[in-house]
């Protein structure tokens, strides 16, 4: 019972952090504002800090849908993806990524801005990017294992292209700035990955 309450409080704080950081930016956000948005005390939020840790935890929570340790492919999502048959793997992956990018659309630029001016955020972001790189390589490995990636190019090159195509920045430019629908964005990502990653 107590663990469930603690987990619920953590989720409320992270949901509030996503909202406050997204609206106010890193410098404009305060733990007090996050506490108010979460409906908890400032002391409770401080227990989940410091601010840099809360920012990156909020991003992970928003992107993955559930906070966790390590790269995504080593979590429950990776297990579910690995179990997908070859033809279903890419649609499943694109659906997850598109939904995740929509959730972090306002938060991701805040993370990058914060990293440019806060050494602790930069350090935590670097670790996040290492995990992202591992996820991209794991994604390519899964595509090969499932027999749907036929490219002869090196995995690290394909992982870089894959990362670029599914980046939050791409979603922002196409959906938010250019006005594409989510359906059009997903179709574009799918076609781009098929042509630029899965084939020579």
C-alpha positions in Angstrom: 0.0 0.0 0.0 2.7 2.4 1.0 4.8 1.5 -2.1 1.8 2.1 -4.3 1.2 5.5 -2.8 4.8 6.4 -3.2 4.7 5.4 -6.9 1.6 7.4 -7.4 3.2 10.5 -5.8 6.2 10.1 -8.0 4.1 9.9 -11.2 2.2 13.0 -10.1 5.4 14.9 -9.5 6.8 13.8 -12.9 3.6 14.7 -14.7 3.7 18.1 -13.1 7.4 18.5 -14.0 6.7 17.8 -17.6 4.0 20.5 -17.6 6.0 23.1 -15.7 9.3 22.6 -17.4 7.5 22.6 -20.8 5.7 25.8 -20.0 8.3 27.7 -18.0 11.6 26.4 -19.3 14.4 25.1 -17.0 15.3 28.5 -15.5 11.7 29.6 -15.1 10.5 26.4 -13.5 10.8 26.1 -9.7 10.3 23.1 -7.4 7.5 25.2 -5.7 5.6 25.5 -9.0 6.0 21.7 -9.6 4.7 21.0 -6.1 1.7 23.2 -6.7 0.9 21.5 -10.0 1.4 18.1 -8.4 -0.7 18.9 -5.4 2.1 17.9 -3.0 4.3 19.8 -0.6 7.6 21.5 -1.6 9.5 19.2 0.7 8.0 16.2 -1.1 9.2 17.5 -4.4 12.7 18.2 -3.0 12.9 14.5 -2.0 12.6 13.7 -5.7 15.2 16.3 -6.9 17.6 17.9 -7.4 16.2 20.0 -10.3 18.5 18.6 -12.9 17.6 15.0 -12.0 13.9 15.9 -12.0 14.1 17.4 -15.5 15.7 14.3 -17.0 13.4 12.0 -15.0 10.4 13.9 -16.3 11.7 13.6 -19.9 12.2 9.8 -19.5 8.8 9.5 -17.9 7.1 11.4 -20.7 9.0 9.7 -23.5 8.8 6.1 -22.4 5.5 6.3 -20.6 7.0 4.9 -17.5 10.2 5.9 -15.7 12.9 3.2 -15.7 16.6 2.5 -15.6 18.9 2.1 -18.6 18.1 2.1 -22.3 14.6 1.4 -23.5 15.4 -1.9 -25.3 16.4 -3.3 -21.9 13.0 -2.5 -20.4 9.6 -3.9 -20.9 9.2 -2.1 -24.2 12.2 -3.9 -25.6 10.8 -7.2 -24.5 7.5 -6.5 -26.3 9.3 -5.2 -29.4 11.5 -8.3 -29.5 8.4 -10.5 -29.5 6.9 -8.8 -32.5 6.9 -10.7 -35.8 9.0 -9.1 -38.5 6.2 -7.4 -40.5 4.7 -6.0 -37.3 7.9 -4.7 -35.8 8.4 -1.4 -37.7 4.7 -0.3 -37.3 4.9 -1.1 -33.6 8.2 0.9 -33.3 6.9 3.9 -35.3 3.7 4.0 -33.3 5.7 4.1 -30.0 8.2 6.7 -31.2 5.5 9.0 -32.7 3.5 8.9 -29.6 6.6 9.5 -27.5 7.7 12.4 -29.6 4.3 14.0 -29.3 4.5 13.7 -25.5 7.9 15.4 -25.3 7.4 18.0 -28.1 7.5 20.9 -25.7 9.9 19.4 -23.2 12.8 18.2 -25.3 13.9 21.8 -26.4 13.9 22.7 -22.7 16.2 19.9 -22.0 18.6 21.0 -24.7 18.5 24.6 -23.5 19.1 23.6 -19.9 22.1 21.4 -20.9 23.8 24.4 -22.5 23.8 26.3 -19.3 23.8 23.8 -16.5 26.7 21.3 -16.2 24.6 18.8 -14.2 21.9 18.7 -16.8 24.6 18.4 -19.5 26.1 15.4 -17.7 22.7 13.7 -17.3 21.8 14.4 -20.9 25.1 12.8 -22.0 24.1 9.6 -20.2 20.7 9.8 -21.8 22.2 10.1 -25.3 24.4 7.1 -24.6 21.3 5.1 -23.8 19.6 6.4 -27.0 22.6 5.3 -29.0 22.3 1.8 -27.5 18.6 1.8 -28.3 19.3 2.7 -32.0 21.9 -0.1 -32.3 19.5 -2.6 -30.7 16.7 -1.5 -33.0 18.9 -2.2 -36.1 19.9 -5.6 -34.6 16.2 -6.4 -34.2 15.4 -5.4 -37.7 18.2 -7.7 -39.0 17.2 -10.6 -36.7 13.6 -10.3 -38.0 14.8 -10.4 -41.6 13.4 -7.1 -42.6 16.6 -5.0 -42.8 18.6 -5.9 -45.9 21.1 -3.1 -45.9 24.8 -4.1 -46.1 25.9 -0.8 -44.5 27.5 -1.0 -41.0 25.1 -1.0 -38.1 26.5 2.1 -36.5 25.8 4.0 -39.8 22.3 2.7 -39.9 21.8 3.5 -36.2 22.8 7.1 -36.8 20.3 7.4 -39.8 17.6 5.7 -37.7 18.2 8.1 -34.8 18.0 11.1 -37.1 14.7 10.0 -38.8 12.9 9.4 -35.5 14.2 12.3 -33.5 12.0 14.6 -31.5 13.3 17.5 -33.6 11.8 15.9 -36.7 8.4 15.6 -35.1 8.6 19.2 -34.0 9.5 20.5 -37.5 7.0 18.4 -39.4 4.0 18.3 -37.1 4.2 21.4 -35.0 5.9 23.8 -37.3 4.7 22.5 -40.7 1.3 21.4 -39.6 1.4 17.7 -40.7 -1.1 15.4 -39.1 0.2 12.7 -36.8 -0.9 10.1 -39.4 1.1 11.8 -42.1 4.1 12.0 -39.9 4.0 8.3 -39.0 3.6 7.4 -42.7 6.6 9.5 -43.5 8.8 8.0 -40.8 7.8 4.5 -41.9 8.6 5.1 -45.5 11.9 6.9 -44.6 13.1 4.1 -42.4 12.2 1.5 -45.0 14.0 3.3 -47.8 17.0 4.8 -45.9 17.7 2.2 -43.2 16.3 -1.1 -44.2 17.5 -1.1 -47.8 20.7 -0.1 -49.6 
